[in-house]
């Protein structure tokens, strides 16, 4: 998946390798965050209104806290179920 995303201009980042302030800056400067359900989606809390959050999950559809965060911040949200 990373190879395909890179081919369309998406930059892959490992937030867990960054300090807290760098993670906040990463979220604040991101137009789109694509991540599996989990801590990586916390970056969306620092995004500017109008950004996009794409949550990946191998589980059945569920009520995601990240959908609520996105709605509160004026972000577009999409849930993508994975096989």
C-alpha positions in Angstrom: 0.0 0.0 0.0 2.8 2.4 0.8 4.3 2.0 -2.7 0.9 2.8 -4.3 0.4 5.8 -2.1 3.9 7.1 -2.8 3.1 6.8 -6.5 0.2 9.3 -6.1 2.2 11.8 -4.0 1.5 10.6 -0.5 4.4 10.9 2.0 4.6 8.1 4.5 5.7 9.2 8.0 6.2 7.2 11.2 5.0 9.6 13.9 6.2 7.4 16.7 9.7 8.2 15.7 9.1 12.0 16.1 9.0 14.1 19.3 5.7 15.5 20.5 6.1 19.0 19.0 7.2 17.5 15.6 4.1 15.3 15.7 1.8 18.3 16.4 3.5 20.3 13.6 3.1 17.3 11.3 -0.7 17.2 12.0 -1.1 20.9 11.7 0.6 21.0 8.3 -1.1 17.9 6.9 -3.9 18.2 4.3 -4.7 14.5 4.6 -4.0 11.9 7.2 -4.4 8.2 6.2 -3.8 5.7 9.0 -5.1 2.5 10.4 -7.4 2.8 13.4 -5.2 3.8 16.3 -2.9 6.3 17.7 -1.6 7.6 14.3 -5.0 9.2 13.8 -4.5 11.4 16.8 -2.6 13.7 14.4 -6.1 14.7 13.0 -6.7 16.6 16.2 -4.2 19.2 15.1 -5.3 19.5 11.5 -6.9 22.7 10.0 -10.5 22.7 9.0 -11.1 21.4 5.5 -8.5 18.6 5.8 -9.2 14.9 5.2 -9.0 12.0 7.5 -9.0 8.5 6.0 -9.3 5.7 8.6 -8.3 2.2 7.6 -9.5 -0.9 9.6 -9.8 -4.6 9.1 -12.7 -4.7 11.5 -16.4 -4.4 10.7 -17.8 -0.9 10.6 -17.8 0.7 14.0 -18.4 4.0 15.7 -15.0 5.7 15.5 -13.9 8.4 17.9 -11.9 9.8 15.0 -15.0 10.4 13.0 -16.3 12.5 15.8 -13.0 14.4 16.1 -13.1 15.1 12.3 -16.7 16.3 12.4 -15.9 18.6 15.4 -12.9 20.1 13.6 -14.6 20.5 10.2 -12.6 17.7 8.5 -13.7 15.4 5.8 -13.8 11.8 7.1 -13.8 8.5 5.3 -13.7 4.9 6.7 -12.0 2.3 4.5 -12.6 -1.3 5.5 -9.7 -3.6 4.7 -9.9 -7.3 4.0 
